[in-house]
Amino acid sequence: MTADRLDVLLLVGAVVLLVGIAAVRLSVGTGLPSLLLYLGLGLVLGENAIGLHFDDAGLAQALGYAALVVILAEGGLTTSWRTIRPAVPAAAALATVGVAVSVVVTAAAARLLLDLDWRAALLLGAVLAPTDSAAVFSVLRRVPLPPRLAGLLEAESGFNDAPVVILVVALAATSTPTWYGLLGLLAYELLVGAVVGIAVGWLGAWGVRRIALPASGLYPLAVMALCVTAYGAAAVAHASGFLAVYLAALVLGNSRLPHRPATRGFAEGAAWLAQIGLFVMLGLLATPSELGSSVLPALGIGLALLLVARPLAVLTSTLGFGTPWRERAFLSWAGLRGAVPVVLATVTRDRAVFNVVFVLVVVFTLVQGPTLPWVARRLRLITPGEAQELDIESSPLTRLDADLLHVSVPLGSRLAGVEIFELRLPVGAAVTLVVRDGAAFVPSLTTGLRARDELIVVATGSVRDEVEHRLRAVARSGRLAGWHGEHGD
């Protein structure tokens, strides 16, 4: 590659990225999922419009996997374990039993509508089975759902990529394993992937907390590198890298890491970059002139997936978990498909399958995405005004054996109205600065806190954990948190 060609590629890449960032604002204003705008941008750049030629399915698969690693890492880092913990059993059922039901029902529809043999039909069903983490994380976080339901959707989208990728790769291979061999393969890859992810996350969090890096910007890079390490280590062991990266990120994101909000912000930016690049690339891979003949099959299979397969998967997976029917109805409608099915369609190396999946994702994301808030309101699931969890950022002061804690008081937090002395911080900790409405001042013991205040707390290493627990307890239950049995765990 010449320097002149590199200059042109950098210019085009920067312009595409800026257009993609502007599309985020457009998607927020119109309610359209941003992935559709990125796919459209890719189609415009493609050979039937501006003329850029890209048809390397193998490269698209590799780059797609890399983008999904970043997207899953961001999902894990920004997911609250406290929120999803009650929903993990149901999410695991949706990611396994629900996926199996969805694959079988969708395969039956594909066999009927496309006259495929059972193996090809099951492969298409597997490609379409997973809900897409990028679509779920970007769309559902704009809908104020009850924490348990939001946690269930986020956990499902984080978990279900792993078994589906294993299933698609097995069905696309030249020799398909027996059903019991496939179950053994699934069990091995998921178990080892989970162990690797949790181990890397735990060891990484332990190491990051104990190392004092010379620049705060290195902490986000270290955390993202740990997430990618989890994926690579699991993949080298022929286990599920996608499950490993999500679990590693989940452990890291819920650990007391230095500069945690900054790390999450970096991860969100990296995930947006991955989404923009991924969807634009998939749009480039599609050929608009070939999509017309795929519309009717895509609509038929999509309706079967949306109205039969997804509701049956939700119903069978949530039996015994006490899930209300309104939440089941929303779960059935909120099974968004996005980049994951399109990336998995490249594994098949079948252009017809890719076209059907591409059209299906575009049409049904356009139908489901903008209607999610309306459906949530109709089902009376929206919970406006809910208090946010307290976020505490820490910076190590190595020479002083202390930590500098940055605490933001969110709207709805019960820290608002509490006076400094009522925090009852342990000996060795003090609120040293309050920033309010852009002005900083040193508080007195009787200074009352307000929503949107920023606090600087200095704590010695021996009491740091106690300080964090106390602040979270007061944020949740007020000045009498101890009387209410709230200890900020």
ZICORRA-V766865 format. One line per field, one symbol per residue. ss: DSSP state (H for helix, E for strand, L for the rest). psi: psi as a letter, one per 30 degrees, with the letter a starting at -180 (. if undefined). burial: + if it has 24 or more other C-alpha atoms within 12 Angstrom, else -. Layout:
BEGIN
ss=???
psi=???
burial=???
END
This chain:
BEGIN
ss=LLHHHHHHHHHHHHHHHHHHHHHHHHHHHHLLLHHHHHHHHHHHHLLLLLLLLLLLHHHHHHHHHHHHHHHHHHHHHLLLHHHHHHHHHHHHHHHHHHHHHHHHHHHHHHHHHHLLLHHHHHHHHHHHHLLLHHHHHHHHLLLLELHHHHHHHHHHHHHHHHHHHHHHHHHHLLLLLLHHHHHHHHHHHHHHHHHHHHHHHHHHHHHHHHLLLLLLHHHHHHHHHHHHHHHHHHHHLLLLHHHHHHHHHHHHHLLLLELHHHHHHHHHHHHHHHHHHHHHHHHHHLLHHHHHHHHHHHHHHHHHHHHHHHHHHHHHHLLLLLLLHHHHHHHHHLLLLLHHHHHHHHHLLLHHHHHHHHHHHHHHHHHHHHHHHHHHHHLLLELLLLLLLLEEEEEEEHHHLEEEEEEELLLLLLLLLLEHHHHLLLLLEEEEEEEELLEEELLLLLLELLLLLEEEEEEELLLHHHHHHHHHHHHHHLLLHHHHLLLLL
psi=kleeeeeeeeeeeeeeeeeeeefeeeeeeffkkfeeeeeeeeeefaffcegkkjgjeeeeeeeeeeeeeeeeeeeefgkkeeefeffeeeeeeefdeeeeeeeeeeeeeeeeefhlleeeeeeeeeefeklkeeeeeeefffjilkeeeeeeeeeefeefeeeeeeeeeefflejklleeeeeeeeeeeeeeeeeeeeeeeeeeeeeefgkjlfkfffeeeeeeeeeeeeeeeeeeghajeeeeeeeeeeeefglikkheeeeeeeeeeeeeeeeeeeeeeeeefljefffeffeeeeeeeeeeeefeeeeeeeeefgkfggkleeeeeeeefgikkbeeeeefffefgjeeeeeeeeeeeeefeeeeeffeeeeeeeghfkilgkklkkkkkkkkiefghlkjkjkkjlkfkgfkfklefffhklkgkkjfkkjkhfkklkllfgkkllkgkkkjkkklefgeeeeeeeeeeeeegafheefggkgg.
burial=---------------++-+++-++--+---++++++++++++++++----------+--++-+++++++++++++++++++++++-+++++++++++++++++++++++++--+----++++++++++++++++++++++++++++++++++++++++++++++++++++++------------++--+++++++++++++++++--++--+---+--+++++++++++++++++---++++++++++++++++++++++++++++++++++++++++++++++++++--+--++-++++++++++++++++++++++--+-+---+++++++++++++++++++++++--++++++++++++++++++++++-++----++-----+++++++++-----+++++++++--++++++-+-+++++--+++++++-------+---+-+++++++++++++--++++++++++++++++-+-----++-
END
